[in-house]
Amino acid sequence: MCLLRLHHGLAARYSFKSRAHFHRYFSSSRVYNELTPFTRRLFKLPSPPSPPSQQHNDLTTFLSYAEHESLPVTSTVHVGTHYEYTVLQTLRRYALNLNRIGGRDDAGIDLVGTWHLPERERERALRVLVQCKSLKAKLGPNIVRELEGTFNQAPVGWRTDQTVGVLVSPREATKGVRDALARSAYPLFWMLIERDGTLKQALWNARAEELGLGPLRVETRYTTSTEDAESGSVSKEVVLTWDGSDIPDMDQVEQSLTEFAEKWVASWGLDLTEPQKGELLDAAERVLPHDISAQLVESAIPDADRTRVLQALQERLQQQPAFE
């Protein structure tokens, strides 16, 4: 039997919470605490492809670029790019670390990244492929087939059995789209994100649930901001939660991963440069048994093996005077 978890403003399976003076938080820039290549390697996170533009890498820099180039706000490029960056920024709140790759050779993929849900923050982060459909026209089930096709054309590092596809649109999913999602053999999500970044609907299929996403839920929260307190008006928003608790945002995840990586290096009793940290990883992966090297973050490394790794690192560094 097909399963489709449907969560939106009209669903009856919601948890409702009222909070006074609640403010939605969005990261102002995706490079606020960007993970270093070493940290990505340590946690086995794929490196994103090159961006399609060197002039902008987030919503703020794109708006500056668009103003400088006098790009019409109603143009297809402006509307589409603005929406992609808005989605990227919104989903950081739910621990999705996304990069824009949309361009001539994007194979239909607009954003790629990793999803660091609780219990999956480190080496088990999900891979994510995102298509943004910033269209006014009604969307049909054909867009689900298009998303399924991206799995075989995904960048290196995203062709895994732990990859999910996400369709994002400012419109609600039609019955045809919902049925296509439910039938799909791929793990798929649908999210309705308005052009201002407000999440209004989220649904996913049984295949996605099988990836260990049972604790993922959606809540509707009624909030009163400081500005609305006098008028008594109440705002409604949809939020993703994990096992009944808020999901740490991507800024928090990046800080946690960075701190863990620093502690991991310090545990070797060494003061290393960034290139030397990479050499340490090389030595560990080369010397340690596979069952340990495959899970360096979680494994307890015996003293004898640690000594062997340090010896291999020392030999390697002695061959590279530039590091000294």
C-alpha positions in Angstrom: 0.0 0.0 0.0 1.3 3.4 -0.9 2.0 5.8 1.9 2.1 9.6 1.6 2.5 11.7 4.7 0.6 14.9 4.0 1.2 17.9 6.1 -0.1 21.4 5.4 -2.2 24.1 6.8 -5.4 22.1 6.5 -4.2 18.8 7.8 -5.8 17.4 10.9 -2.8 15.4 12.1 -0.9 18.5 13.3 0.4 19.4 16.7 -0.6 23.0 17.5 1.5 25.3 19.6 1.1 29.0 20.4 4.1 31.1 21.1 4.3 34.8 21.9 7.0 36.9 20.4 8.2 34.0 18.2 10.5 35.1 15.3 11.5 32.9 12.4 15.2 32.7 12.0 17.0 32.5 8.7 20.7 32.4 8.1 21.8 35.6 6.3 24.4 33.8 4.2 25.3 30.2 3.4 29.0 31.0 4.0 28.5 32.1 7.6 30.4 29.1 9.0 31.2 27.2 5.8 32.7 23.7 6.3 36.3 23.4 5.3 37.4 20.7 2.8 39.0 18.8 5.7 35.8 18.8 7.8 33.9 17.6 4.7 36.4 14.8 4.2 36.3 13.8 7.9 32.5 13.4 7.9 32.5 12.0 4.3 30.4 14.8 3.0 30.5 15.3 -0.8 31.9 18.5 -2.2 29.4 20.5 -4.2 29.9 21.1 -7.9 31.2 24.5 -9.1 28.5 27.3 -8.8 26.9 28.5 -12.1 27.9 32.1 -11.2 30.9 33.8 -9.7 28.9 37.0 -9.1 26.6 35.8 -6.4 26.3 32.9 -4.0 23.3 33.8 -1.8 20.2 36.0 -1.8 21.9 39.1 -0.6 24.7 39.0 -3.2 22.2 38.1 -5.9 20.0 41.1 -5.2 23.1 43.4 -5.3 24.2 41.8 -8.6 20.7 42.2 -10.1 20.5 45.8 -9.1 24.0 46.5 -10.5 23.1 44.8 -13.8 19.6 46.4 -13.9 18.1 42.9 -14.2 14.3 43.2 -14.5 12.6 41.8 -11.4 9.9 40.2 -13.6 12.4 38.4 -15.9 12.5 34.6 -15.8 16.1 34.7 -14.6 15.4 37.1 -11.7 12.3 35.3 -10.6 13.8 31.8 -10.8 17.2 32.7 -9.2 15.5 34.7 -6.4 13.3 31.8 -5.6 16.1 29.3 -5.6 18.1 31.4 -3.1 15.0 31.9 -1.0 14.4 28.2 -0.8 18.1 27.6 0.0 17.9 30.1 2.8 14.6 28.8 4.2 15.7 25.2 4.3 18.9 26.0 6.3 16.5 26.4 9.2 15.9 22.6 9.1 19.5 21.6 8.8 19.7 21.4 5.0 23.1 22.6 3.7 22.3 23.4 0.0 24.3 24.8 -2.9 22.9 26.3 -6.0 24.1 24.5 -9.2 21.3 25.5 -11.6 22.6 26.4 -15.0 23.0 25.1 -18.5 24.3 21.7 -17.5 22.3 21.2 -14.3 20.5 18.1 -15.5 17.3 19.7 -14.1 18.8 20.0 -10.6 18.7 23.5 -9.0 20.2 22.8 -5.6 22.2 19.9 -4.1 23.4 19.3 -0.6 23.1 17.3 2.6 20.5 17.0 5.3 21.9 16.8 8.8 18.8 15.7 10.8 19.3 14.7 14.4 21.0 11.3 14.6 22.3 11.9 11.1 24.4 15.1 11.7 27.8 13.5 10.9 28.7 10.7 8.6 25.1 9.7 8.0 23.8 12.9 6.5 21.3 12.4 3.7 22.1 13.6 0.2 19.5 15.9 -1.3 18.6 16.9 -4.9 16.2 19.9 -5.2 14.1 21.1 -8.1 12.5 24.5 -7.7 9.3 25.1 -9.7 8.7 28.8 -9.4 5.8 28.7 -11.9 2.4 30.3 -11.9 0.9 27.5 -14.0 -0.7 24.4 -12.4 1.9 21.6 -11.9 1.1 18.1 -13.1 2.5 14.7 -12.2 5.1 15.0 -15.0 7.3 17.1 -12.7 7.6 14.0 -10.4 8.9 12.0 -13.3 11.4 14.8 -14.1 12.7 14.7 -10.5 13.0 10.9 -10.6 15.2 11.3 -13.7 17.7 13.5 -11.9 18.7 10.6 -9.6 20.6 8.9 -12.5 22.2 12.3 -13.5 23.1 13.5 -10.1 26.6 14.8 -9.4 29.3 12.5 -8.0 28.6 12.0 -4.3 24.9 12.1 -4.7 24.4 8.8 -6.5 23.7 6.8 -3.3 20.9 4.9 -1.7 20.7 7.6 0.9 19.7 10.4 -1.5 16.3 12.1 -1.4 14.6 14.3 -4.1 12.7 17.4 -3.1 10.3 19.3 -5.3 9.7 22.9 -4.1 7.0 25.2 -5.4 4.9 28.2 -4.2 1.8 26.3 -5.2 0.1 23.4 -3.4 0.6 19.9 -4.7 -2.3 18.8 -6.9 -3.9 15.4 -6.5 -2.0 14.1 -9.5 1.3 15.2 -8.0 0.4 13.6 -4.7 -0.5 10.3 -6.3 2.7 10.3 -8.4 4.7 10.9 -5.2 3.0 8.0 -3.4 3.6 5.6 -6.3 7.3 6.6 -6.8 10.0 4.0 -6.0 12.3 7.0 -5.2 12.4 8.8 -1.8 10.7 12.1 -2.6 9.4 15.2 -0.8 7.1 18.0 -1.8 7.4 21.4 -0.1 5.3 24.4 -0.6 7.5 27.4 0.1 6.1 30.8 -0.6 8.1 33.5 -2.4 8.8 35.2 0.9 10.3 32.0 2.3 7.4 30.8 4.4 6.9 27.0 4.6 3.3 26.1 4.1 3.2 22.4 3.2 5.4 19.4 3.4 4.7 15.8 2.3 6.8 12.8 1.6 6.3 9.2 0.4 6.8 5.8 1.9 10.2 5.3 0.3 11.5 8.4 2.1 10.1 7.2 5.4 12.1 4.0 5.0 15.4 6.0 5.3 14.8 6.4 9.0 12.7 9.5 8.9 10.0 8.2 11.2 10.5 10.9 13.8 10.1 13.7 11.2 6.9 15.6 11.8 5.2 18.9 10.9 3.6 21.3 13.3 1.4 24.4 12.8 2.4 27.1 15.2 0.4 30.2 15.9 2.6 33.1 16.8 2.3 36.7 17.9 5.1 39.1 17.1 5.9 42.3 18.9 4.4 44.3 16.1 1.2 42.3 16.1 0.7 42.3 19.9 -1.2 45.5 20.0 -3.5 44.6 17.2 -4.0 41.1 18.5 -3.4 39.5 15.1 -2.0 36.0 15.1 0.3 34.5 12.4 0.3 30.9 11.4 3.4 29.0 10.2 4.4 25.4 9.4 7.6 24.0 10.9 9.4 20.7 10.6 10.2 18.9 13.9 12.1 15.8 14.9 10.6 13.6 17.6 8.6 16.5 18.9 11.5 18.9 19.1 12.8 21.7 16.9 15.5 20.7 14.4 18.8 22.5 15.0 19.4 24.9 12.1 22.3 24.6 9.7 24.4 27.3 11.4 24.2 25.2 14.6 25.1 22.0 12.7 28.1 23.7 11.0 29.4 25.0 14.3 29.0 21.5 15.9 30.7 19.7 13.0 33.6 22.3 13.1 34.1 22.0 16.8 34.0 18.2 16.6 36.6 18.2 13.8 38.9 20.4 15.9 38.6 18.1 18.9 39.3 15.1 16.6 42.5 16.6 15.4 43.5 17.7 18.9 43.0 14.2 20.1 46.1 13.2 18.2 48.2 15.7 20.2 49.2 17.6 17.1 49.1 21.2 16.0 48.5 20.9 12.2 47.9 23.2 9.3 44.9 22.6 7.1 47.0 20.7 4.5 48.6 18.6 7.2 45.1 17.7 8.6 44.4 16.2 5.2 47.7 14.3 5.4 46.5 12.9 8.8 43.3 11.7 7.2 45.3 10.1 4.4 47.5 8.3 6.9 44.6 7.1 9.0 42.7 5.8 6.0 45.9 4.1 4.7 47.1 2.5 7.9 43.9 1.6 9.9 41.8 -1.5 9.3 38.9 -0.8 7.0 36.2 -1.2 9.7 37.9 1.6 11.6 38.9 3.9 8.8 35.5 3.7 7.3 34.0 5.3 10.5 36.8 7.5 11.8 34.5 9.8 13.6 32.7 7.1 15.6 35.5 4.5 16.0 37.7 4.2 19.1 41.3 3.8 17.7 43.6 1.5 19.7 46.9 3.1 20.9 48.9 0.8 18.8 47.0 1.8 15.7 47.3 5.5 16.6 51.1 5.1 16.9 51.2 3.6 13.4 49.2 6.4 12.0 51.4 9.0 13.6 54.5 7.3 12.2 53.0 7.2 8.7 52.1 10.9 9.0 55.7 11.8 10.2 57.2 9.9 7.3 54.9 11.7 4.8 55.6 15.1 6.2 59.3 14.5 6.1 59.0 14.0 2.4 57.3 17.4 2.0 59.6 20.2 3.3 57.0 22.8 2.3 54.9 21.7 5.3 57.7 22.4 7.8 
